[in-house]
């Protein structure tokens, strides 16, 4: 499960890194992909949403930029908010 999440986050950032843009509010990245984890019987689609605040695309982000990350597939759901990070 963690391997899928890390891959999805990396794929999102590699897609948007070449585009310099400054955000003064929330920036939302939405993505979907085919779930093909045979070991855990994941089938169908996985979907995720990453929300960042006051983020400039191409820069590293910190806890202050992170608003939320949600992922859903047929085998698990994950929801993390900035307040969960401490």
C-alpha positions in Angstrom: 0.0 0.0 0.0 2.7 2.4 0.9 4.6 1.7 -2.3 1.5 2.6 -4.3 1.0 5.9 -2.4 4.7 6.9 -2.8 4.5 6.2 -6.6 1.3 8.2 -7.0 2.8 11.2 -5.2 6.0 11.0 -7.2 4.0 10.8 -10.5 2.0 13.9 -9.6 5.0 16.0 -8.8 6.9 14.9 -11.9 4.0 15.9 -14.0 3.8 19.4 -12.6 7.4 20.3 -11.8 8.3 21.9 -15.2 5.6 24.5 -14.9 6.7 27.5 -12.7 3.6 28.9 -11.0 3.1 30.7 -7.7 0.0 29.9 -5.7 -1.4 32.3 -3.2 -4.2 30.0 -2.2 -4.9 26.3 -2.3 -3.6 24.2 -5.2 -5.3 20.9 -5.8 -3.7 18.0 -7.7 -6.2 15.2 -8.6 -5.2 11.9 -10.3 -6.4 8.4 -11.0 -4.7 5.2 -12.1 -5.3 1.6 -12.7 -4.9 -0.4 -9.5 -2.9 -3.6 -10.2 -1.6 -4.9 -6.9 -2.1 -8.6 -7.4 -0.8 -9.5 -3.8 -3.5 -7.4 -2.1 -6.2 -8.0 -4.7 -6.4 -4.4 -5.7 -8.5 -4.0 -8.9 -10.2 -1.2 -10.7 -9.1 2.4 -10.2 -7.3 4.2 -7.5 -7.9 7.9 -7.0 -6.0 10.6 -5.0 -6.2 14.3 -4.3 -3.3 16.3 -2.9 -4.1 19.9 -1.6 -1.3 22.4 -0.9 -1.6 26.0 0.3 0.6 28.9 -0.7 2.8 26.6 -2.8 5.1 27.5 -5.7 5.2 24.6 -8.2 8.8 23.3 -8.5 9.8 24.1 -4.9 9.9 21.7 -2.0 7.0 21.9 0.2 6.8 21.8 4.0 4.2 21.0 6.6 3.0 24.6 6.3 2.1 24.0 2.6 0.4 20.7 3.2 -3.4 20.8 3.6 -4.5 17.3 2.8 -3.9 14.1 0.9 -6.7 11.6 0.2 -6.4 8.2 -1.6 -9.1 5.6 -2.3 -9.1 2.2 -4.0 -11.0 -1.0 -3.5 -8.6 -2.2 -0.8 -8.1 0.9 1.4 -8.8 4.6 1.9 -6.3 7.1 3.3 -7.0 10.6 4.5 -4.3 12.8 6.0 -4.7 16.5 6.9 -2.1 19.1 7.9 -3.3 18.8 11.5 -2.4 15.1 11.5 1.3 16.0 10.8 1.8 17.7 14.2 
